[in-house]
Amino acid sequence: MKVLVPVKRVIDYNVKVRVKADGSGVDLANVKMSMNPFDEIAVEEAIRLKEAGKADEVIVVSIGVKQAQETLRTGLAMGADRAILVVAAEDVHEDIEPLAVAKILAKIVEEEQPGLVICGKQAIDNDLNATGQMLAALAGLAQATNANALELDGDSAVVAREVDGGLQTIKVGLPAIVTTDLRLNEPRYASLPNIMKAKKKPLEEKTPGDYGVDVSPRLEIVGTAEPAARKAGEMVGSVDELIAKLKDAGAV
């Protein structure tokens, strides 16, 4: 069984994001980029399935700029077998929208015929949480979102997911789309020998035109702004003073 894992190149989660002075977007100049953390979890889960003998091949896919090669090499160093890069933009500031990404992925799913597609539930740069669901609809596959546990049971996948009331466990037929939550696993670090081996693993380059998909944006970003700064706190001398101030502020 093949497992397909889409991955995205995003600003590293340890980096403090800076907004451009004109408010047109986020400044990416000289900023460290890395694999989206939710996608890292998806790659780890796919590799664990292969190590358990439940998958034969792990394929990582990225859709975006040419620099996403680095992100794919990270996935290959973790243990994926091969990679596909769809170069859909020249400018690193151009974000390919979820619908266009899902359309391309649907074509790749049709071509590769994976038994399972594991996606991160969302990208930390736009938090849209839409690609996995759109892909399931376009490919006509079952879906299980926000997974924090995944097991394969014959021709089905059993997925536990967090809901407001606790945990919900569902069973979906394969092939299926699963989106990962943070508690699913702890991704491994790629070892130096595996990083060297990753350079020799196959990485195929494609374009949206190869799949007949138009990636022209349908959304316009009107403006980007920093969140409002928190006001300074105020020290109080006693619990009674605290309660009095909360009453004055209408919080009690």
Disulfide bonds with the S-S distance in Angstrom:
none
